[in-house]
Every structure is written in C-alpha cells, then in structure tokens.
Amino acid sequence: MLTGRESLVRLIGKRRRFLPNRQSLLSAPIESTLSLSVDENGGMSERAACVSGETTSAKAEWVPCPVCGSTVRGENYMINSHLGFDIFFLEASMAFLALLLCLYVCLARGTKRKLTQRTLLQLNFCSRSMETLDSSESKDLENSVVQKGLDSNLLWSTTPQFSDLGEFKENDNKQHRSDIALDSVIYNYIDSSAKNINDGMACYDTSSSSSSLLCKDEMPEHDITIAMDNISELTLETFIVGRKFSDQEELYIGTSISLLRDPDNVKDSNAIKVLSEASGCSKVLGFIPRKLAQYLSPLIEKYCISFEGCVTSVPKHSLDAVPIKIVSQIVIPCGEKEFDDRQAFRSLWKDVLQAVDSAKTCPPSMAKYQRNFCFLIQEVLASNPHLFTDDEKTFLGSFTSLSDDCQRIFVRLYTRKGPWFRMCNVSYPEVLDSEQAVRGLSGYICSFDSTIELHDDGVMKEVLNLLTVSELREISSTLTKQITRLRNCHQGRRKQDLIASLLSSYEDGLCPLLKSAILNKTGTCVHISSKAESLVWRALVKSWLLLLLMLFFLNGEQDLSAFLLVDLGIVKYPTYNCIISDQIFSDLNDLLAYEEAIEVAQIMDEALDDNNSGLVFRCISISNSHLSISCSRSTQSSAFESAPTFISCLSASWVYSKVVLLGISFLERESRYNDAVHLLKRLLGGFTCDRRRGYWTLRLSVDLEHLGRLNESLLVAEDALLDPWVRAGSRMALQRRVLRLGKPPRRWKTPCYSEAIKRKIIEVHIQGRPLNSVTGIKSRFYGEDGEQCGVEQLALQYYAGEGGGWQGVHTESGIWLTIFGLLMWDIIFADVPNVFRTRFQTAPLDLETESFYVMRKSLIESHLEKINSGIAEEILITSWESHIGVGCRGVNWDRHSLSELRAAVTCIGGSCLASICRHLAQDYRSWSSGMPDLLLWRFYEDYKGEAKLVEVKGPRDRLSEQQRAWLLVLMDYGFNVEVCKVGRPASK
C-alpha cells in the first residue's frame, strides 16, 4: 500500500455515495503553480495552471451571489459550489426550490454513509441532565456563547447512560456482556427493540432541551424547595413502560394505579411495578421508567413514601408508554421518624424532579434509535449554533416536531442501503401507518407512482434493482411476447444481466412500455435522495445528516453504530468533562471547505482503486492549489499559526496535505521524482510546525539522490537535523544519510553525533529449525516443543530456558501503551479546555501533539515523581480496578492480565517507568510504534527483579530506523536491551 493511503482512508471514513461538488471540482480551472497531466507518451507534464490568466490572491474577497443575493467567499470552490446549485433550479424553472436552496445551500455537502440496519443507533443515550430554559433565556444563552468566545466556557459531564445494561459509570465494575455472537446480536437487536419499544427492563434516560447548556446537576432551587416543604401533595407526571409484561392489556383514562417495589427483579434491583387498583384486583400494568425508578425506590424503602395516581391518556399502540400522574404520600410523618440524612433526601428529590422534567422532552414512547437521532440533532445545534442560520436551525429543528411515526420511518430508511424503497416493503412494528408517515415527511422523503418520474436511466436502474430475479424475468417475458426482438432478454440467470439487457433494449427504443411494466411490479417507491429534480433533497437532507455526524463525532471513522456498541455494552467510554472555549470551525465557510477537502480525498482514494492516473493527477493539482493559497494566507495572518495543532487537524489544509502526501508516494512509485520534489517542498514550506516534517524531509533527500543531486540531498538532510520537529526514526535515518553522503570530498568533518548512532547494541544469536525459507513470507520455525511458531515465540522459549529463566510476553508497543494509559489515566482525562468535545472519545484530541505535555506539564511531572518513588504498582492496580473495560487509547484490556502488568512494572523500576512515560507524554505520536518485540522479567528474593527488552529478527530481517532509535533511547534511560537474531543451523 502507498505511504499515506491508510491514513487517508481513516480520515475519509465510510465513503459517501454521492459527492455534490464532484463535477465542479473536476471541471473548474485550477490556480496553481503545478498541473499534472498525462502527455502523449504517457508521461506527466508540468505547466503553469493559472488557466484563467488571473493571479491568485492570498486573501479572498467576499462577493454577492448574482442569483440569491447572499454573500459568499470569493474563492473558486465556494463560488462554483454555490452557483452550481442555484443555477440548477433556475434552469428547471423551480423558483420556490431555488429560494429554498438559498436557505440551505451552505449545508449542501456530503452524503449519507453507507449503513445497514445492523449499524442502527440503539443506545438510549441522554444529553446532560439540566433544567429547560424558556425560549428567551435559550436565545440569550446561545448568543452569549457565540459572541463571548473564549470568555464563555461550556462545561458538561460526559458520563453516558446505558439502556438495558444499567448505568455506565466510572466506578461501575459490573460487566454486561452478551454470551452470543456479536453479529447475531446486532442483527436481531433493533427488531426486538422495535417490537417492545417500552420494555420495562430498559433504562429510559432522557435528554434536555438542545439549547440548555447548564451543568449536569444544576436544578432550579424553587423546585427543590417545593419538594421539601410539600412532599405529601407533590404530583409527578411520568409513564408506564414495559407494557409487554403487563397482566392487563386494556387501559382507560382515569384508571387508579399505585406503585410497588420489585427488588427481586433480575434486570433491575430498583424496579417499581405499576399496579391497577380497579375493582379491588391489583394487576401489573407495567413499570416505572428505570431512570426515575432509580431515585424513587430509595424514597419508597428508606423514607416510607408511597405513590398513587391515575392514567391520564391511552396511547394508540398497546405497547407504547402510558402517561400517568402520581401523587406522593408520606406513610410515616416526619415528626415520628427523623430522616437520617436530609442532604441525601434532598438530593434524591432533586434527581426525581430532573428525571421527570427531562422526560417531557424525550418521553419513553420514543424508540431508542429515534431518541438518539433527535439527541444528535439537538446536541449539534446546541454546541455549534454559529454554523447555522436561523432558517437552517428551523429546518433541522423541524425534525423533532414531526410525529413519532414520521421520525421512526425516516431514521429507518436513512440507515438502510437505498436509495429507493418499495412502499410494500416499508413496514415496521413500531410504525402504525407507514404510508401516512411517508406523507408526513414531505421535504425529507420523496415518492413517485407514475412513469414520469422514471425519466433518467440511472433512476430506472436503481428501481430495477428493487425487483427480484423472478419479477425481472416476468417483465422480460411479458415484453418478449409483445416484441419478438426481445426473445433472448429473459434467458440470463444473473440479476445484473437481466437489468442490463432490459436497459439496453429500452435505450434502443425496443421497450417503450418498460416504465409501465416496472411500476406495475414495484408499486409506489420512496427515496431520500435522487439524481434529477430531487437533487435538492439529496444535497440538503443527505448533506445535513452527514454534517451532523461529522460535527458530532469530529471524525470520519465513527458513525451511528457507535451508539449501538455502547448500548450493547461492547464499548464503554471514559468519564471526563468537556470544557469548550474555542470552536473547531470559526464559521460555516471553514466547515464547507473542510467537507470539500474530504470529497477530494475520497475522489483520490477511488481513483487509486480504479488505477485512474489522470484523476489522481487532478486531485494532486487541486490539493496543491489549495495549499498554495493557504500558505500565502498564513504568511499574512498569525491566526493560522496560533491555532492548536489538534484543532488544525480538522482543517481543509490538513486534509489537502494528506492528499498531496499520498500523491507523492504515487509519483515516487512512477519514478517521477521531479514532481515529488516540487510537492515535498510545498509541504515543507507550508507546514513549519508539524511532526510530519521529518518524513517529508527524508523523502525529499531520497528523491534528490534519485535525481543525482547528491550535494543538494546532503544539504537537505543536514538542515533537517536542525529542525526541532524532525524526531524519532526520521531523525535517525537522516543522521545515517548524512554520514553516508557526507564523506570526503563532500564533507571532511565528522558530525558530532556519529559516535552516538554507531553505538553497539548487544546481539544474541540463536538457531532454530526453519519451516519455510521463502523471501517475502514471515519466517516460521519449529519450537522446542515441536510445534510451529514464529521467531518471537522461539525467542521466548530460548529466554525461558537456557537464556536465563526469563518470563515475558511478545507485545511490541502494546504493553507499553497499556502501562502508559493505566499509569497516566488521571492525566489523560484531566480537565483541559477544548480537548474533549464529544461523548465518544477515548483520548483527548491533543494526545498525539506536543501540546499534551505542555498543557499538563505540572500535573505530569508531579505524577512522574510518584512513579519514580516506587508506587507505580499501586497506581496501576487502582487504575485497573476503577476503569476495567473502559476505552482508552492504547489500553488493551484483553491482551494482558493484571498479574503480567504488575510483574512488568515491578521489575522495570520506578526510574525507568517515569522516563518512558515522560517520553511518550512529550511525543506520543512519534514514539508509539517501533518498540522492542519482547518484554522480559524475572524475580529475585524479596519481590525484587529485573527487566529486559529484546528486539527479535529473523534470518532476512534488519532493524528499522524507528526500532534503532527506540533501542538507543532505552539504553540512555538505563534499560537492559539487546537484539536476538534467529538463524538456521549451519549446513554440513
């Protein structure tokens, strides 16, 4: 794989099925100093690419749109994208849609990720619990967040809540794991959940108003005062859930009810039954929602409070949540029984009122996936209000005002493959009337039931794919009877062959009745996106969904399945506070530029898959052009350099640099070193403070050597060693290049570091019986027990025996990153502004940047002193027991046991541990790979021991520069290191 390809794929995430800017990107003139194309001989030509003859301005002006009158940034990609959509609708004479487009044009980027029902969001994930502000307070708060910037910090807790699996808290050591295969669980999960939306065993957490940004535990003081002064008459509005467990199916408004604790419930020890008091016969009607029951149960048991009430409304669906009102009654007056802890009592009532209040926003009648989708919209609107206009907020917010059926059918269809769906196949148990729900989604879902809609061959092909093979054969047979020339159309066996045959006949004019035949089979079809006049909804609806996902997760790798993984207990996220003072995207234009850069990256990735060199060159030229503009702008503004590195990683320039780096690897593979040198110089000139400079400079030196420019290659390597951003393996490789190229007569003086990098590393040679001796295939040997094994296992057997009685593991960097994560847990998840921005992070955004150490220097050094003093094992045990199973970058809970980690930490010693933890904290990215293969330890008396690190190499292997750099660093820190070389027995 080309260097940089894997990184680019991770950045893109799941590919978009539709790229709204693709045509404008590939057709617009490129303003760049480099244009790559294929000449007549198949080579690449370089020419000035300022096609329009205009010079590139470092600072783009703002210009008015001649169509809609709005102001847009005067850059090609902004103008082309904006006008492209406006002109489309003007040509179609759809003035009202053109007006609508002007309202939402800034969201016209991206498409929905390709998901199936197996990745439906199912987590009952709640936003921070807080009071609901009225509309005026909400608007004032929102404006203050936008205007104050750094002076307005947003702080909330990120302890997510589970459904079905109990609350997910840092100190909760219960493991909720399924005994059946993950695939089958995911496959059946959503359907079982949909059939029982209000399962009484589920935890129905609620989310608050999207505009409310108060702290988690903050409640209006007057509410608590009422609860304390008039407890015996307090009325609570809640719901009966878990109706599938009821003894009575029919309910009536006014039915008397009472609450009864159910401590023996195997799913929830806090469960509270709802009993019917009608006719003197107590029947179970269901349960109180788990979130509320968690706080009501101690009030009932410890403080002798009972609750009675009545049913206030009867839902249409028999399994839906039933609204009720309950009134508290004190069985034992306060004068006769003193409360042991009034503060605890006050806290419980506070939590009860919070749970009741938040349930009004997201009632338990919502399906889990519906609740989470609404939560995602509300959370993004609350945390990024400056990226949306009032009209856009209204458009997004209108989704939450749709009926339950409309919301459910939309989310269901959105997560299906699509884009077309037959209405006869759109049926879900939790949706009462699918057709009515679709009609209520006007603007979100489009439908057709006439041949007029099948005007495009692409649309017709998509609809034909909805039909089964037998239905396609029936259509083919029917048309064959009418047109003899179609005699062989239905003889194909494969579905795609039948579709291709029918489309070919239609294009030739042989099947004028094909449209009618298709609709007779499919019936009414619906879709969220289309290619022709419904392009607006593909651009708007699909785009804002993708936009929301990107703003919510801040990466391309996570999607809606993250909710499901948490809900199933497969993934647990740590507890931390989000303190936001700086926005990732300063305005909407920055966000759109980033999304367009992602599109270029996807086009590049697709072009490499298709081996389309022309398209690859086009993407390189586009990226180079944007980097040229960014570099010019950054020289005139200090804001570009002042942005933290972890924030700049979510910028268009960062994405374009990834595309250019991948393009450089492609050019080097094609031996086009001149072009690679040009692009490398562009990167080095544009990113002066970047950890990637080491690799870029190394490639530049190597490519110059390929071109025979040895003096320049040597000079580049020497200058790079003065760069503080050149580190780890890249620095080692450049030093070795200088020693190799800098021999007389080029250089007469030996560099001062020559002796340091030539230090001898202890080598141990062992022999084994080889199983294979094929170049390019990992070496395999017979172990001492006669079983097949790799070189690392063979080395472990040697060290356990005649090598000195060592114990150990083959782990490479894995065990070290696990030890670092456990020892530094409190440091990693400390309260630092802007590094935690979502509920789905396993590490701060700055972990792999230099700011991680700088921002926490005092905390880190204080913590390292404790490790150095010899209490590392105690810290390790405490961290393991407190956080076991919780996700943290680098920590692998399954690969290493606590006993192995304790042994390793004890034998390594406090001084060496502190040194290596400091090393990783200062530059986690550069040093998180390349560590020795084996970590060995052995104990002496009095629980003391020693450790050894071993890099194992097979017969045809050699040390990489990164591995050599690690070994030398470890030697400096006082570690016992050596290289074990496994060879074949000498032939006789």
LUMMARLO-377569 format. One record per residue (C-alpha): residue in three letters; x, y, z. Coordinates in steps of 0.02 Angstrom, whole numbers, plus 50000, padded with zeros to 5 digits. Layout:
AlaXYZ ...
This chain:
Met500005000050000 Leu500615017549959 Thr501265027650105 Gly499855038550172 Arg498455028150096 Glu497905020150259 Ser497925036850349 Leu496875044850211 Val495615030650218 Arg495395033250405 Leu495165051750377 Ile493805048950247 Gly492885035850349 Lys491465027450258 Arg491365033350080 Arg489965044950028 Arg488835037849894 Phe488605054949817 Leu489835069449809 Pro488885085749773 Asn490465095249724 Arg491245081749616 Gln490795089549449 Ser491325107149497 Leu492955100749572 Leu493425090949417 Ser492915104349292 Ala493425120749374 Pro495075128749322 Ile496485126249446 Glu497515140849507 Ser499155132549548 Thr500985132649506 Leu500875114249464 Ser499725104849347 Leu499945086349323 Ser499325077849166 Val499725063249054 Asp500625067848895 Glu500615058748729 Asn501975046848788 Gly501105042748950 Gly502245054049049 Met501745068449159 Ser501925086149103 Glu502125101349213 Arg501465118349167 Ala500765134049243 Ala498975130849290 Cys498265148149303 Val497055144149162 Ser496015159649178 Gly497535170749172 Glu497135178449341 Thr498365179149482 Thr497985170549645 Ser497545182149785 Ala498125177149956 Lys496585184750035 Ala494935180249954 Glu493635193949942 Trp491795192149985 Val490635193849836 Pro488735194249818 Cys487865179549734 Pro487015185749573 Val485635172849595 Cys485085173549776 Gly485965189349835 Ser486865181049980 Thr488695184750015 Val489965170849987 Arg491855169749998 Gly492655174149832 Glu493585157949807 Asn493305146449662 Tyr492695131649763 Met491445142449859 Ile490755151649706 Asn490635136149598 Ser489775125949732 His488555139949774 Leu488095144349595 Gly488015126149540 Phe486505122749647 Asp485655139549614 Ile485795137949426 Phe485145120049430 Phe483485125749497 Leu483355141249390 Glu483575130649235 Ala482225119049299 Ser481065134149323 Met480785129049503 Ala480875146049584 Phe480215140649751 Leu481515127049766 Ala482855139449716 Leu482305150249861 Leu482365135149974 Leu484085131049911 Cys484695148349957 Leu484145144850134 Tyr485065128350144 Val486445129750015 Cys487775130550148 Leu487295113050202 Ala487465106050027 Arg488965094950059 Gly489195076250075 Thr488015061550076 Lys487455048350196 Arg488675034950244 Lys488265017650185 Leu487465009350336 Thr486304994850359 Gln485074990450496 Arg486484981250582 Thr487264998050624 Leu485685006850682 Leu485915017950832 Gln485105009250978 Leu485875017351130 Asn484675025951246 Phe485965039851255 Cys485455055251351 Ser486155072651345 Arg486705081351503 Ser485285082351626 Met484835100451661 Glu483405112451676 Thr482475117651520 Leu482665135951482 Asp481255146051412 Ser481435152351234 Ser482085169551281 Glu483385162651402 Ser483915149851274 Lys484155162951140 Asp485145174251258 Leu486255159751310 Glu486545154651130 Asn487015172351081 Ser488195173951228 Val489095157951176 Val489365164551000 Gln489875182051050 Lys490965178951202 Gly492055165551126 Leu493465162351248 Asp492525170651391 Ser491085158351382 Asn491595140951433 Leu490395126651410 Leu490615112751536 Trp489695096451549 Ser489975078951609 Thr490185065151482 Thr489625050051579 Pro488485041351453 Gln486965031751512 Phe486515014151463 Ser484865006151423 Asp484544988051465 Leu486284986351535 Gly486194998051682 Glu487025014751704 Phe488765016551636 Lys489815024751770 Glu491665025251802 Asn491515015651965 Asp490315002551898 Asn491274986351887 Lys489834975551827 Gln490164968451658 His488664966951544 Arg489214956051402 Ser488214945351283 Asp488504926651276 Ile488044925651094 Ala488964931050940 Leu489024949750906 Asp488394948050729 Ser486814939150780 Val486534951250923 Ile486644966450811 Tyr485584958250677 Asn484134954850795 Tyr484334969350913 Ile483384983150825 Asp481904972550777 Ser481684965650953 Ser481854983251020 Ala480594990050897 Lys479304976950943 Asn479494981551126 Ile479894999951123 Asn479435002051304 Asp480214986751380 Gly480064988451567 Met481814982051590 Ala482534996351487 Cys483305012051559 Tyr482365026351483 Asp483555040651506 Thr483015057251439 Ser483845071951356 Ser483545090051394 Ser483245104751283 Ser484555106851150 Ser484815124851198 Ser485135121351381 Leu486975122051423 Leu486925121351613 Cys487955109351717 Lys487305091751739 Asp486745092851920 Glu486045110451916 Met484185111751961 Pro483055126551993 Glu483115129752179 His481245133052191 Asp480865115452129 Ile481865107752272 Thr481035119452398 Ile479315113552343 Ala479855095452358 Met480465098052536 Asp479005108352601 Asn477535099352524 Ile478065081552491 Ser476395073552533 Glu475495082652392 Leu476815082852256 Thr476165077252086 Leu477345069351960 Glu476975066151777 Thr477805050551709 Phe477435034851607 Ile477075016351621 Val478355006851518 Gly478674988251491 Arg476884985151439 Lys477324968251369 Phe477494962151549 Ser475764968251599 Asp474334957251660 Gln473014968851589 Glu473024974251406 Glu471584986751404 Leu471765003151493 Tyr470575017651520 Ile470815035851562 Gly470635038151748 Thr471125020451796 Ser471775020851976 Ile473555014952000 Ser474845012552138 Leu476695008952143 Leu477514993552218 Arg479364989952235 Asp480044974552144 Pro481754971652224 Asp481874953852158 Asn481844959451977 Val483324950951892 Lys483564965051769 Asp483444979851887 Ser483524979352077 Asn482714996652081 Ala481204991151978 Ile479494998152027 Lys477884989751970 Val476344999551922 Leu474764990851989 Ser472964993551939 Glu471794996752087 Ala470204994851985 Ser468874982752054 Gly469984979052202 Cys471064967452097 Ser472884972552085 Lys473564968551913 Val475284973151848 Leu475124986451712 Gly476994988651683 Phe478454997651764 Ile479075015051803 Pro480495020551686 Arg482165014551752 Lys482935031851764 Leu481525037851878 Ala481415021351973 Gln483245023052019 Tyr482805037952129 Leu481025033552182 Ser481485016352250 Pro482535022952398 Leu481175035752435 Ile479905021552448 Glu481005009952550 Lys482045021352661 Tyr480905036352682 Cys479225027052683 Ile478435037052542 Ser477045029252439 Phe476335034652271 Glu474585033452200 Gly473855040752043 Cys472895037751883 Val473065035351696 Thr472945052051603 Ser472985046051423 Val472875029851324 Pro474075027751177 Lys473555020451010 His474845006551013 Ser474594993751151 Leu476464993051190 Asp476755011851193 Ala477145020951355 Val475585026051452 Pro475565043751526 Ile475105044051711 Lys475055055851858 Ile475625050152029 Val475475059052196 Ser476665056052341 Gln476025051252513 Ile477055050352673 Val476605034352765 Ile477555039052925 Pro477525057752965 Cys479185066452979 Gly478855070353163 Glu478815051853207 Lys480305046653101 Glu481805057853084 Phe482715056652920 Asp484485050552944 Asp485185061152805 Arg484175076052746 Gln485505080252618 Ala485315063152538 Phe483425065252541 Arg483565082352457 Ser484745075052326 Leu483535060952286 Trp482085072852261 Lys483195083752154 Asp483595068852043 Val481745063952037 Leu481245081151976 Gln482645081051847 Ala482095064151780 Val480265069651770 Asp480705086251689 Ser481865078651559 Ala480575065251515 Lys479455079151448 Thr480725082451312 Cys481045064351262 Pro479635053351325 Pro479895034551338 Ser478675032051196 Met480125035951080 Ala481055021251005 Lys482865020951057 Tyr483545024450884 Gln482275038550864 Arg482775046151031 Asn484625045650988 Phe484375053450818 Cys483425067950897 Phe484785069151029 Leu486125070350893 Ile485205084750808 Gln484925094050971 Glu486715091751029 Val487465098250867 Leu486305113250862 Ala486725117351043 Ser488615115851026 Asn488795123650852 Pro487465137250839 His488635148750743 Leu488715136550596 Phe486855137750559 Thr485715151850505 Asp484015154150585 Asp483205145950433 Glu484385131150443 Lys484045129050628 Thr482195129150590 Phe482435116050455 Leu483435104650569 Gly482365108050721 Ser480775104050625 Phe481265085650627 Thr480975084550814 Ser479225091750791 Leu478705077850671 Ser477595063950734 Asp478385048450810 Asp477935038050658 Cys478725050750539 Gln480335051350639 Arg480445032550652 Ile480125029250467 Phe481425042250416 Val482805035450528 Arg482375017750474 Leu482505022150289 Tyr484055032750315 Thr485005018350391 Arg484505006350252 Lys485525004150095 Gly484315012649975 Pro484185024749894 Trp482495017749832 Phe481225008049934 Arg479614999549884 Met478185005149995 Cys477564987350003 Asn479194983150094 Val479154998250210 Ser478334991150364 Tyr478924991250545 Pro478024985350701 Glu478295001850793 Val477565012150649 Leu475665011650648 Asp475385018450471 Ser476905018650357 Glu476015027050212 Gln475365041050322 Ala477105043250397 Val477885044850224 Arg476605057850176 Gly477035067450332 Leu478875067850281 Ser478635079650136 Gly480325087550105 Tyr481275073650190 Ile480665059150083 Cys480075059749902 Ser478975046849817 Phe478345042749644 Asp477005031849571 Ser476995037049387 Thr478105033949237 Ile478545052549229 Glu479755050049371 Leu480745036849277 His481495049149155 Asp483305045449198 Asp484205029249155 Gly485125029749321 Val483485031049416 Met482745016949313 Lys484225005649350 Glu484085009249536 Val482235004949535 Leu482534989049434 Asn483724983449571 Leu482244983349690 Leu481464969049593 Thr481854950749620 Val482554939649483 Ser480864931349458 Glu480004948249440 Leu481294953849313 Arg481024938049214 Glu479144940849216 Ile479384958449147 Ser480564951849015 Ser479364937848967 Thr477894949848954 Leu478844961748843 Thr479514947348739 Lys477764942148691 Gln477454959648627 Ile479124962248542 Thr479914947248458 Arg481634955148453 Leu481744953348642 Arg481684934548631 Asn483334931748722 Cys483144945148856 His482454933748990 Gln483684919648968 Gly485004926949084 Arg485204919649257 Arg486054933849347 Lys485064948749406 Gln486274961649336 Asp486234953049165 Leu484334954449160 Ile484404972849210 Ala485744976749082 Ser484754967948945 Leu483154977348985 Leu484034994148993 Ser484934990848830 Ser483314986648743 Tyr482485002148814 Glu483905013348754 Asp483735005748581 Gly481895010148580 Leu481324992048585 Cys480454993048755 Pro479375008748762 Leu478245000148889 Leu479654995949009 Lys479235010349128 Ser477435004749149 Ala477974986749173 Ile479194991949310 Leu477905002149404 Asn476624988149392 Lys477834977249487 Thr478584989649611 Gly477075000049654 Thr477425016649742 Cys479265019449781 Val480065031749900 His481815038349921 Ile482815050850022 Ser483955055649879 Ser483855055349690 Lys484815061149537 Ala483635072549440 Glu482445086249503 Ser482535079149679 Leu484395083149684 Val483975096949806 Trp483435084249935 Arg484955073449903 Ala486015088949932 Leu485045095650079 Val484365080950176 Lys485805068950149 Ser487065082850173 Trp486425089150338 Leu486365071450405 Leu488185068950359 Leu488575086250426 Leu487775081950592 Leu488755065850606 Met490395074550569 Leu490065088550693 Phe489515076150825 Phe490965063750812 Leu492285075550737 Asn493005061650630 Gly492555050650483 Glu492805033950569 Gln491365034250693 Asp489555033350640 Leu487855028850709 Ser488455011550755 Ala489425019450900 Phe487755021350991 Leu487375002950965 Leu489074997251028 Val488855006951189 Asp487075000851211 Leu487624982751196 Gly489004985551323 Ile490334981351196 Val491144998551210 Lys491245009251366 Tyr491845027151356 Pro492775035551499 Thr492135049451610 Tyr492805066851575 Asn492245084851566 Cys492025094551405 Ile492665112251428 Ile492405121551265 Ser493085139051240 Asp493635138151058 Gln492635132350909 Ile493365119650788 Phe492645128950639 Ser492625147750653 Asp491225149650527 Leu490215139750403 Asn491425142850261 Asp492815133950356 Leu491675119150383 Leu491165118350200 Ala492975119850145 Tyr493405105050257 Glu491985094650186 Glu492535098850008 Ala494305093450051 Ile493615076950113 Glu492745074849945 Val494395077449855 Ala495185064449969 Gln493815051949926 Ile493985055249740 Met495855052149760 Asp495545035849851 Glu494295029949721 Ala495475034749579 Leu496855024049655 Asp495645009449668 Asp495215011549484 Asn497025014749434 Asn496455031149353 Ser498085040849341 Gly497255055949261 Leu496055057949406 Val497465055349531 Phe498445069549449 Arg496905080549453 Cys496675077849640 Ile498515081449671 Ser498385097649572 Ile496805103049664 Ser497605099749833 Asn499215108449784 Ser498225123549727 His497295125049892 Leu498895122749991 Ser499695136649891 Ile498265148349936 Ser498305142950119 Cys500185145650131 Ser500035163050056 Arg498635167350177 Ser499575160750328 Thr501065172050292 Gln499925187150309 Ser498965181350462 Ser499615174950627 Ala497965166250664 Phe498435151550558 Glu499995147850658 Ser499165151450827 Ala497845137950807 Pro498245122550913 Thr498875107750814 Phe497455096550868 Ile496195109250802 Ser497155112250640 Cys496985093550605 Leu495145097050569 Ser495515109650433 Ala495455108950244 Ser497335112150233 Trp497695096750338 Val496635085750225 Tyr497445092650068 Ser499165089250142 Lys498635071050164 Val498095070149982 Val499725077949924 Leu500755065850029 Leu499845051049953 Gly500125058949782 Ile501975060049819 Ser502025041349856 Phe501115038249692 Leu502345049149595 Glu503835040649676 Arg503135023749626 Glu503045030249448 Ser504855036749462 Arg504265054749435 Tyr505445062049561 Asn505455079949496 Asp503605081749532 Ala503795073249701 Val505185085449747 His504095100249698 Leu502655094149809 Leu503785089949956 Lys504495107549953 Arg502695113949952 Leu502285104050109 Leu503865109150200 Gly503585127250156 Gly501765127250210 Phe501855117450374 Thr503295124250476 Cys502695116850642 Asp502195099150601 Arg502785082350665 Arg502715075450487 Arg504165086450432 Gly505405072650474 Tyr504655060450350 Trp504415073950218 Thr506225079550231 Leu506845061650224 Arg505865058450064 Leu506485074749989 Ser508285069750022 Val507995052449949 Asp507125059049792 Leu508515071749762 Glu509755057449770 His508715048049641 Leu508885063249528 Gly510785063149551 Arg510785079349651 Leu511865072349790 Asn512515088849858 Glu510755095749874 Ser510175079449952 Leu511545080550083 Leu511175098850119 Val509315095050145 Ala509745081150268 Glu510955092250365 Asp509705106550377 Ala508345094650434 Leu509375089450585 Leu509245107450647 Asp507345106550639 Pro506565102750811 Trp505085094450725 Val506185080750650 Arg506115066650776 Ala506215048050813 Gly506555036350666 Ser506585050250536 Arg507975059150631 Met508965043150646 Ala508775039750459 Leu509335057450414 Gln510855056250527 Arg511365040050443 Arg511105048050271 Val512245062450319 Leu513595050250374 Arg513425040350212 Leu513335055250092 Gly514485066850189 Lys516105057950154 Pro517615066750079 Pro517715076349968 Arg515925082550004 Arg516225084050191 Trp517865082450285 Lys517215084850461 Thr516355070550551 Pro514705075550634 Cys514675075750825 Tyr513275062750832 Ser514205049650731 Glu514815040150884 Ala513105040550967 Ile512165032350825 Lys513555019750795 Arg513435013050972 Lys513454994250979 Ile511854985651033 Ile512084968551115 Glu511654954450996 Val511174936551039 His511144923050905 Ile510054907650918 Gln509644893850796 Gly508024885550750 Arg507354872850628 Pro506554883050487 Leu504864878250418 Asn504974889650268 Ser506324899550181 Val505324909750057 Thr505774928050033 Gly504324939550071 Ile503454927350190 Lys503644928550378 Ser504864915550441 Arg504144900550533 Phe505104888250642 Tyr504854872550744 Gly504874876950928 Glu505694867251067 Asp504044858251096 Gly503964853150913 Glu502534865050872 Gln502604877950734 Cys502954895750792 Gly503634912450739 Val505324919650780 Glu504644929050930 Gln503914913351011 Leu505534904150976 Ala506494918051063 Leu505314917451214 Gln505664898751230 Tyr507534901951222 Tyr507504915451358 Ala506364904851468 Gly507634890751461 Glu509474892151428 Gly509334910851401 Gly509154914151588 Gly507454908851654 Trp506534924351598 Gln504654926351592 Gly503894938051466 Val502694942551327 His502794946251143 Thr501924962951133 Glu502954975951039 Ser502184992851085 Gly500564985651153 Ile501054982551334 Trp501964999151347 Leu500465009151286 Thr499364999451406 Ile500515003351552 Phe500605021551499 Gly498715022851487 Leu498415014951658 Leu499775024451749 Met499315041151669 Trp497415038851667 Asp497025053851775 Ile498215064551674 Ile497495059051507 Phe495715063151560 Ala496115078751660 Asp495095094551638 Val495955103651495 Pro495005115851383 Asn494465110651208 Val495245093251204 Phe493625083951244 Arg492195089051132 Thr491115073551107 Arg490435059551215 Phe491325046351112 Gln493175049851141 Thr494445037651210 Ala495815050651221 Pro495995069651216 Leu496175077451046 Asp497935083351088 Leu498645066651147 Glu499685064750989 Thr500285082650986 Glu501625092251079 Ser500295102151174 Phe499825086751278 Tyr501395088451383 Val501455107351379 Met499655109751439 Arg499875097251582 Lys501705099251625 Ser501485102351811 Leu500235088051829 Ile501335076151731 Glu502945079951823 Ser502085078651991 His501345061851942 Leu503015055551874 Glu503825059452041 Lys502605047352123 Ile503015034051994 Asn504865036852019 Ser504655035052207 Gly504065017052186 Ile502165017352196 Ala501875013352012 Glu501154996252053 Glu499885003852173 Ile499355016552041 Leu499215002651913 Ile498104991752023 Thr496965006252070 Ser496765011651889 Trp496424993851831 Glu495084990651962 Ser494255007551937 His494195007851747 Ile494234989851688 Gly493354988151521 Val493285006851488 Gly494005012751323 Cys495655022151324 Arg496855024951179 Gly498205011651182 Val497485001551328 Asn497114983351284 Trp496134975251425 Asp496064958051346 Arg497854955351289 His498744957451456 Ser498204951851629 Leu498404962251786 Ser499694949951853 Glu500774952051697 Leu500674970851707 Arg501094970851893 Ala502604959651863 Ala503224970551721 Val503014986851818 Thr503864979851973 Cys505374973151878 Ile505584988451766 Gly505755000051914 Gly505115017451952 Ser506515027251870 Cys506405018651702 Leu504505019151704 Ala504485037751739 Ser505725040851598 Ile504745031151468 Cys503075038951523 Arg503825056251506 His504505051551335 Leu502785045951273 Ala501915061051351 Gln503075072951259 Asp502835064951088 Tyr501575050751089 Arg501345050750901 Ser503175048750854 Trp503595035750986 Ser502015025050997 Ser502715012250874 Gly504345002950846 Met504644997051024 Pro505554980451053 Asp504604964251022 Leu504864956051192 Leu504694962351369 Leu505524950051487 Trp505634949751677 Arg506244938551816 Phe506104939752006 Tyr507384937752143 Glu507054936852328 Asp506024949752422 Tyr504924953152271 Lys506324961752176 Gly506764958651997 Glu507454964951833 Ala506794967551657 Lys507504965851483 Leu506874971851314 Val507284961651160 Glu507044965450975 Val506914948950878 Lys507464947450697 Gly507294932950577 Pro508594926950451 Arg508174940250322 Asp507644954650436 Arg508554970150492 Leu508204984350613 Ser507144998650550 Glu507685016450590 Gln506245018250713 Gln506735002250804 Arg508555007650811 Ala508045024550880 Trp506995016251016 Leu508405004551067 Leu509635018951087 Val508375029251187 Leu508025014451301 Met509885012151329 Asp510015030451379 Tyr508615027851506 Gly509535013251585 Phe508554998651511 Asn509374981951476 Val509104979451289 Glu509754967651157 Val509404961050983 Cys509044942450962 Lys509424935750788 Val508644919250741 Gly509574909450608 Arg509594892550525 Pro510794878750577 Ala512414878950480 Ser512374866850334 Lys513574852150347 
